[in-house]
């Protein structure tokens, strides 16, 4: 029995190493001195750890990575906050009130958002252009606020909250909004955390929309900015390119690790129910 | 400095050719036999005159970029050696001429009538509204129910406004646009079914991109399903420390397409890239499993992304790295299977494979189904890998459908045509999903009959 467990661990560890290999490689290459050639596998561990690469990439190059980083962080944070509020309200509305055509509206909106993808991008781009929003934070933030997945997830959660709770609050004279903000949202904290984690990662890693909605270097998000690194440091400066990749990954990783429990839950909820 | 005296002075100094013809032909600009020798220079006085017959002005037509791009799109195959210069240029010339003929033939299209367009758009919207309300039109509602409906609207309003403004409205707009010829600079023109017809019947690249996207989907989605199921099964063993492993297995799925493209470009790099070093050794001499001869690279290290045959398979391999999302879903499905199912199967004398076939697979099929659908939808719309890693090359071998759409909309500014492409994609995704939904009957749902 013990031998079997040992083999399981060995297999799992090997596989984990295999999947993480490109990450580890990226991390180690990023710590080689700037402009050094691609290290051979045997020399992958840097002789002098070039931590200064991170400072160089963030603050000191012709490519304003620090600015990209701020843009990504700002846009993601605002979109996540707005999404949680707007989608929370919508989920609440769909879950707790009966009104004419509720199921049809829900299905129609959900389906259109699920499949629309490529269809809406050109018109939304033209709208932004017409309104003069291109290359502003508004273009990066506002079209992304209404999300189908979050409404779906929060609605599921709100529907599971017992009716008696709501009625008790109502008897105490609580208003509808009060019930939503003070009773339902706090109870839905795990679901809200899931939504927030998903939205953050989706917005942070989005590429197509920021690519077309921004033009000036100062408005680029990290993802779009990162894609110009190929040319930016010279194609051969691998350490700095890998440093930039690590900088992009770290916030996503932190959010995932902090909210991992909720994250796995969200995948499950969205996936099976 | 203008006017005759100014021009004369400039001409004498050899600075600028006079815009007045008599001056331009006169000895101030063109040296004649009487021009003193020191005024015959600078030489550009003569140069302009002599160069004029050889000046070729590039076409200024706004479709020049698009049409010449069609010729140049074929030159890549010359560099890679898969076609001779003559073949490539003849082919490029043929498609460019065909496109040019269409453009010239459609020179005088009627203007796009936005009023009619608006009416049609509103009608479509009204139809959707009617579809929503029709089934419940007969219901009478009490006063309390009506009040409830009004309150709900307060909660729903922001989300509905957002969705109408940025999803539903644009969808209708884009449907209208798909019948237009519009470069967003000139007024839009009505093209009827022309965009759709062009995509299906004339645009040679369209079918190439469909092929690339289909091959990518056919290989990456099922392979991804198998791999994520295997990983999930592995993770479902009950040992300590499982969350740590789960995190490690999920890690690649967290990497954005750009970040992983950046890493994998280096992995696939011919000289010193991780993959080639692992397969062929640091000196490139080792021949792992005889791969070098099998890949047909004749003793050279395979240039994964630069080779027409290897580029798309490379991207498929890369896609397998990010199967963590599916794995987490499947793992949740596996963990929901009650132990006594397996115990019962063991009592019946079922072996490992039997248990997998009779218990695991049916029980996990809803999760598999969901992973399949989202996988297909995602893979039809894959863009970033092709954009960042290969720019659609070599010779269009990785030109995904979305890349073609992007080139047409934001490269050539053919918004109408790109909208038609988007709608074709939309319809195909919808149809494929519906077909899969039909197959959904094969899926076992616990508690359902």
Boltz contact constraints between the chains, C-beta under 6 A:
constraints:
  - contact:
      token1: [A, 8]
      token2: [B, 237]
      max_distance: 6.0
  - contact:
      token1: [A, 8]
      token2: [B, 239]
      max_distance: 6.0
  - contact:
      token1: [A, 12]
      token2: [B, 245]
      max_distance: 6.0
  - contact:
      token1: [A, 16]
      token2: [B, 245]
      max_distance: 6.0
  - contact:
      token1: [A, 16]
      token2: [B, 248]
      max_distance: 6.0
  - contact:
      token1: [A, 19]
      token2: [B, 249]
      max_distance: 6.0
  - contact:
      token1: [A, 19]
      token2: [B, 252]
      max_distance: 6.0
  - contact:
      token1: [A, 20]
      token2: [B, 248]
      max_distance: 6.0
  - contact:
      token1: [A, 22]
      token2: [B, 263]
      max_distance: 6.0
  - contact:
      token1: [A, 25]
      token2: [B, 274]
      max_distance: 6.0
  - contact:
      token1: [A, 26]
      token2: [B, 263]
      max_distance: 6.0
  - contact:
      token1: [A, 38]
      token2: [B, 272]
      max_distance: 6.0
  - contact:
      token1: [A, 40]
      token2: [B, 282]
      max_distance: 6.0
  - contact:
      token1: [A, 41]
      token2: [B, 277]
      max_distance: 6.0
  - contact:
      token1: [A, 86]
      token2: [B, 158]
      max_distance: 6.0
  - contact:
      token1: [A, 86]
      token2: [B, 159]
      max_distance: 6.0
  - contact:
      token1: [A, 89]
      token2: [B, 155]
      max_distance: 6.0
  - contact:
      token1: [A, 90]
      token2: [B, 156]
      max_distance: 6.0
  - contact:
      token1: [A, 90]
      token2: [B, 159]
      max_distance: 6.0
  - contact:
      token1: [A, 92]
      token2: [B, 155]
      max_distance: 6.0
  - contact:
      token1: [A, 93]
      token2: [B, 152]
      max_distance: 6.0
  - contact:
      token1: [A, 93]
      token2: [B, 155]
      max_distance: 6.0
  - contact:
      token1: [A, 93]
      token2: [B, 156]
      max_distance: 6.0
  - contact:
      token1: [A, 97]
      token2: [B, 148]
      max_distance: 6.0
  - contact:
      token1: [A, 97]
      token2: [B, 152]
      max_distance: 6.0
  - contact:
      token1: [A, 99]
      token2: [B, 149]
      max_distance: 6.0
  - contact:
      token1: [A, 99]
      token2: [B, 152]
      max_distance: 6.0
  - contact:
      token1: [A, 100]
      token2: [B, 136]
      max_distance: 6.0
  - contact:
      token1: [A, 101]
      token2: [B, 132]
      max_distance: 6.0
  - contact:
      token1: [A, 101]
      token2: [B, 133]
      max_distance: 6.0
  - contact:
      token1: [A, 101]
      token2: [B, 136]
      max_distance: 6.0
  - contact:
      token1: [A, 104]
      token2: [B, 132]
      max_distance: 6.0
  - contact:
      token1: [A, 105]
      token2: [B, 132]
      max_distance: 6.0
  - contact:
      token1: [A, 109]
      token2: [B, 163]
      max_distance: 6.0
  - contact:
      token1: [A, 112]
      token2: [B, 167]
      max_distance: 6.0
  - contact:
      token1: [A, 112]
      token2: [B, 168]
      max_distance: 6.0
  - contact:
      token1: [A, 113]
      token2: [B, 167]
      max_distance: 6.0
  - contact:
      token1: [A, 115]
      token2: [B, 429]
      max_distance: 6.0
  - contact:
      token1: [A, 115]
      token2: [B, 430]
      max_distance: 6.0
  - contact:
      token1: [A, 116]
      token2: [B, 167]
      max_distance: 6.0
  - contact:
      token1: [A, 116]
      token2: [B, 171]
      max_distance: 6.0
  - contact:
      token1: [A, 117]
      token2: [B, 381]
      max_distance: 6.0
  - contact:
      token1: [A, 118]
      token2: [B, 422]
      max_distance: 6.0
  - contact:
      token1: [A, 118]
      token2: [B, 425]
      max_distance: 6.0
  - contact:
      token1: [A, 119]
      token2: [B, 171]
      max_distance: 6.0
  - contact:
      token1: [A, 119]
      token2: [B, 174]
      max_distance: 6.0
  - contact:
      token1: [A, 119]
      token2: [B, 422]
      max_distance: 6.0
  - contact:
      token1: [A, 119]
      token2: [B, 426]
      max_distance: 6.0
  - contact:
      token1: [A, 120]
      token2: [B, 167]
      max_distance: 6.0
  - contact:
      token1: [A, 120]
      token2: [B, 170]
      max_distance: 6.0
  - contact:
      token1: [A, 120]
      token2: [B, 171]
      max_distance: 6.0
  - contact:
      token1: [A, 122]
      token2: [B, 174]
      max_distance: 6.0
  - contact:
      token1: [A, 122]
      token2: [B, 409]
      max_distance: 6.0
  - contact:
      token1: [A, 122]
      token2: [B, 415]
      max_distance: 6.0
  - contact:
      token1: [A, 122]
      token2: [B, 418]
      max_distance: 6.0
  - contact:
      token1: [A, 122]
      token2: [B, 419]
      max_distance: 6.0
  - contact:
      token1: [A, 123]
      token2: [B, 170]
      max_distance: 6.0
  - contact:
      token1: [A, 123]
      token2: [B, 173]
      max_distance: 6.0
  - contact:
      token1: [A, 123]
      token2: [B, 174]
      max_distance: 6.0
  - contact:
      token1: [A, 124]
      token2: [B, 166]
      max_distance: 6.0
  - contact:
      token1: [A, 124]
      token2: [B, 170]
      max_distance: 6.0
  - contact:
      token1: [A, 143]
      token2: [B, 166]
      max_distance: 6.0
  - contact:
      token1: [A, 145]
      token2: [B, 162]
      max_distance: 6.0
  - contact:
      token1: [A, 146]
      token2: [B, 159]
      max_distance: 6.0
  - contact:
      token1: [A, 146]
      token2: [B, 162]
      max_distance: 6.0
  - contact:
      token1: [A, 146]
      token2: [B, 163]
      max_distance: 6.0
  - contact:
      token1: [A, 176]
      token2: [B, 151]
      max_distance: 6.0
  - contact:
      token1: [A, 205]
      token2: [B, 256]
      max_distance: 6.0
  - contact:
      token1: [A, 207]
      token2: [B, 257]
      max_distance: 6.0
  - contact:
      token1: [A, 207]
      token2: [B, 258]
      max_distance: 6.0
  - contact:
      token1: [A, 207]
      token2: [B, 384]
      max_distance: 6.0
  - contact:
      token1: [A, 208]
      token2: [B, 383]
      max_distance: 6.0
  - contact:
      token1: [A, 212]
      token2: [B, 410]
      max_distance: 6.0
  - contact:
      token1: [A, 223]
      token2: [B, 256]
      max_distance: 6.0
  - contact:
      token1: [A, 223]
      token2: [B, 258]
      max_distance: 6.0
  - contact:
      token1: [A, 226]
      token2: [B, 258]
      max_distance: 6.0
  - contact:
      token1: [A, 227]
      token2: [B, 258]
      max_distance: 6.0
  - contact:
      token1: [A, 227]
      token2: [B, 388]
      max_distance: 6.0
  - contact:
      token1: [A, 245]
      token2: [B, 259]
      max_distance: 6.0
  - contact:
      token1: [A, 245]
      token2: [B, 262]
      max_distance: 6.0
  - contact:
      token1: [A, 248]
      token2: [B, 259]
      max_distance: 6.0
  - contact:
      token1: [A, 249]
      token2: [B, 255]
      max_distance: 6.0
  - contact:
      token1: [A, 249]
      token2: [B, 259]
      max_distance: 6.0
  - contact:
      token1: [A, 252]
      token2: [B, 254]
      max_distance: 6.0
  - contact:
      token1: [A, 256]
      token2: [B, 254]
      max_distance: 6.0
  - contact:
      token1: [A, 264]
      token2: [B, 328]
      max_distance: 6.0
  - contact:
      token1: [A, 267]
      token2: [B, 328]
      max_distance: 6.0
  - contact:
      token1: [A, 267]
      token2: [B, 329]
      max_distance: 6.0
  - contact:
      token1: [A, 268]
      token2: [B, 332]
      max_distance: 6.0
  - contact:
      token1: [A, 271]
      token2: [B, 329]
      max_distance: 6.0
  - contact:
      token1: [A, 271]
      token2: [B, 367]
      max_distance: 6.0
  - contact:
      token1: [A, 271]
      token2: [B, 370]
      max_distance: 6.0
  - contact:
      token1: [A, 272]
      token2: [B, 366]
      max_distance: 6.0
  - contact:
      token1: [A, 272]
      token2: [B, 367]
      max_distance: 6.0
